[in-house]
Amino acid sequence: MSLFLRSLARCGKTITLQNRDIAPPVFGKSDFDESFSGDQDVQAIVKTIRGKTFFDGVSAERLITHEMRVSYLAGVTAETWILFKGRRVDILAVENCCENDEVLILTCSDRGVGEAAKA
């Protein structure tokens, strides 16, 4: 058993990976709607980050609040979101550590709770 798997078993926190679906606005409204589906509970090593920002090349810099390490899962992208302790966490970047298909490093930004968390 690898050191990562031992650490995950001992110190891992449960997070929920969710797929975000964006729906076009209904007649009379101007805002797009979001729904989250495909809940998948996994264990993660959660590290809180301070003082780092992420620039995706399109928008303004985003504050990085968490780095989460999970066992490799195919299909996890920057469009996947995390539900952690009742808060929505936006995945900014996904890194397949050493390209070994064993560990994913998720660089994230905490969006909080409620409607503002979706923006």
C-alpha positions in Angstrom: 0.0 0.0 0.0 1.4 3.4 -1.0 2.0 6.2 1.4 -0.7 8.2 -0.2 -3.3 5.4 0.3 -2.3 5.0 3.9 -2.6 8.8 4.5 -5.9 8.8 2.7 -7.3 6.0 4.9 -6.0 7.6 8.1 -6.6 11.4 7.5 -9.0 11.5 4.5 -12.1 13.6 4.6 -15.3 12.8 2.6 -16.0 15.1 -0.3 -18.8 14.8 -2.9 -17.9 15.3 -6.6 -20.7 16.8 -8.6 -21.3 17.5 -12.3 -22.5 21.0 -13.0 -25.1 21.4 -15.7 -25.9 24.9 -17.0 -29.4 25.5 -18.4 -30.3 28.4 -20.6 -32.6 31.1 -19.1 -36.3 30.5 -19.2 -38.5 33.1 -20.9 -38.5 36.4 -19.1 -35.3 35.8 -17.2 -31.7 36.8 -18.2 -29.7 34.5 -15.9 -28.6 31.0 -16.7 -29.5 28.3 -14.2 -27.2 25.6 -12.7 -28.0 22.2 -11.4 -25.6 19.7 -9.8 -26.0 15.9 -10.3 -24.0 12.7 -10.4 -23.0 12.8 -6.7 -19.9 10.7 -6.1 -18.5 10.5 -2.5 -14.7 10.0 -2.3 -12.0 10.4 0.3 -9.6 13.3 0.0 -6.6 14.8 1.7 -7.6 18.4 2.1 -5.0 21.2 2.4 -5.9 24.8 3.0 -3.9 27.3 1.0 -3.3 31.0 1.7 -1.8 33.7 -0.4 -2.0 32.0 -3.8 -4.0 33.0 -6.9 -4.9 31.2 -10.1 -5.1 32.8 -13.5 -6.9 30.7 -16.2 -5.9 33.0 -19.1 -9.5 34.2 -19.6 -10.8 35.9 -16.5 -9.3 37.7 -13.5 -7.2 35.9 -11.0 -9.1 33.6 -8.6 -8.0 33.0 -5.0 -6.9 29.4 -4.3 -8.4 28.2 -1.0 -7.9 24.4 -1.1 -5.8 21.7 -2.6 -7.4 18.3 -2.5 -5.8 15.0 -3.4 -8.0 12.1 -4.3 -7.4 8.7 -5.8 -7.4 8.8 -9.6 -10.9 9.1 -11.2 -11.4 9.4 -14.9 -13.7 12.2 -16.0 -12.9 14.7 -13.2 -12.4 18.1 -14.9 -12.5 21.8 -14.1 -16.3 21.6 -14.8 -16.6 19.3 -11.8 -17.5 20.8 -8.5 -17.0 19.6 -4.9 -19.5 19.7 -2.0 -17.4 19.8 1.2 -19.0 20.4 4.6 -22.0 22.1 3.1 -20.0 24.5 0.9 -19.5 24.5 -2.8 -15.9 24.3 -3.9 -15.0 25.1 -7.6 -12.2 23.1 -9.1 -9.9 25.4 -11.0 -7.3 22.9 -12.2 -6.9 19.1 -12.2 -3.4 17.5 -12.2 -2.8 13.8 -12.8 0.2 13.6 -10.4 3.3 12.3 -12.3 0.9 11.0 -15.1 0.6 7.7 -13.2 -3.2 7.6 -13.0 -3.0 7.1 -9.2 -3.5 10.6 -7.6 -5.4 13.7 -8.8 -4.4 17.0 -7.3 -7.4 19.4 -7.4 -6.6 23.1 -7.1 -9.8 24.7 -5.8 -11.6 27.9 -4.7 -14.2 27.9 -2.0 -17.4 29.5 -3.2 -19.4 29.2 0.0 -23.1 28.4 0.3 -26.3 29.7 -1.2 -27.0 31.4 -4.6 -23.7 33.4 -4.5 -21.8 30.2 -4.4 -22.9 29.3 -8.0 -21.5 32.5 -9.6 
